[in-house]
């Protein structure tokens, strides 16, 4: 069961489409950037497609989507990818080389537009810098997008926290994320994040982008010092998940 879909403008032309799922006690966030070449980050799961599509239609014509991106190959990240490609004839998936080769180009009805690390995707007024982040938050092919004009980091499952929370917050989200990690270690989905020698350097590299907003998949969008939040998250992940030997 889900509650009513919520649409919030988190920055000029940047919208979060948020759907709360009571069974999981989680918000599922999908980010739409309205521009000359509109971009959607997170397709949502197939069963959520009608809800997300109708929400997108309240901002733009869904058929005009040009780019569809996500961090890694997982149902809530890209499960409805082909449904979006079917209604947006000019749209293409956007991901890194590993994602394209190991999953997306086999799964999707159209091939991916591949970005290299630090490559820029221009959508008009906005610029998205691709960050290759293997196993951060999950999976070999993981990557994130940083929108340079609004300094918004589309950070997928990083900072996940539970509850029917507010769309945006200036309150520190690191403790929320820590509590979710600690709770997760006791449940059926224990240790959702791998901890590798790359985890801390990747988080510190993201911090150097100096994001002013952290647009996360599950929870509230954080407005504030995103760089410090990422450095603090690196400490929390080391403490909770255990330093790699």
JOUR-V207120 format. One record per backbone hydrogen bond with DSSP energy under -0.5 kcal/mol. NH is the residue of the N-H (numbers start at 0). CO is the residue of the C=O. If there is no record, write none. Layout:
# JOUR-V207120
NH:CO / NH:CO
This chain:
# JOUR-V207120
2:19 / 5:17 / 7:15 / 9:7 / 9:13 / 10:13 / 13:10 / 14:12 / 14:31 / 15:7 / 16:14 / 16:29 / 17:5 / 17:15 / 18:27 / 20:25 / 21:0 / 21:19 / 23:20 / 24:20 / 25:20 / 27:18 / 28:26 / 28:216 / 29:16 / 30:40 / 31:14 / 31:29 / 32:38 / 33:12 / 33:31 / 34:32 / 36:122 / 37:34 / 38:32 / 39:66 / 40:30 / 41:39 / 41:68 / 42:76 / 43:75 / 47:44 / 48:44 / 48:45 / 50:47 / 51:47 / 52:48 / 53:49 / 54:50 / 55:51 / 56:52 / 57:53 / 57:54 / 58:55 / 59:55 / 61:59 / 63:60 / 64:61 / 65:37 / 66:37 / 67:91 / 68:39 / 69:93 / 73:71 / 76:73 / 77:73 / 78:74 / 79:43 / 80:77 / 83:79 / 84:80 / 85:81 / 86:82 / 87:83 / 88:86 / 89:62 / 90:87 / 91:65 / 93:67 / 94:112 / 99:95 / 100:96 / 101:97 / 102:98 / 103:98 / 104:99 / 105:102 / 106:102 / 107:103 / 112:92 / 113:111 / 114:94 / 117:129 / 118:115 / 120:127 / 121:119 / 122:125 / 123:125 / 127:120 / 128:126 / 128:145 / 129:118 / 129:127 / 130:143 / 131:129 / 132:130 / 132:141 / 134:138 / 135:132 / 141:138 / 142:70 / 143:130 / 144:153 / 145:128 / 146:144 / 146:151 / 147:126 / 147:145 / 150:146 / 151:146 / 152:150 / 152:212 / 153:144 / 153:151 / 154:152 / 154:214 / 155:214 / 157:154 / 159:156 / 160:217 / 162:24 / 164:162 / 168:220 / 176:172 / 177:173 / 178:174 / 179:175 / 180:176 / 181:177 / 182:178 / 183:179 / 184:180 / 185:182 / 186:183 / 189:186 / 193:136 / 193:191 / 195:193 / 198:195 / 199:195 / 201:197 / 202:198 / 203:199 / 204:200 / 205:201 / 206:202 / 207:203 / 208:205 / 209:206 / 211:150 / 212:150 / 213:221 / 214:152 / 214:212 / 215:213 / 216:155 / 218:216 / 220:166 / 221:213 / 222:168 / 223:211 / 223:221 / 225:210 / 225:223 / 226:210 / 228:224 / 229:225 / 230:226 / 231:227 / 232:228 / 233:229 / 234:230 / 235:231 / 236:232 / 237:233 / 238:234 / 239:235 / 240:236 / 241:237
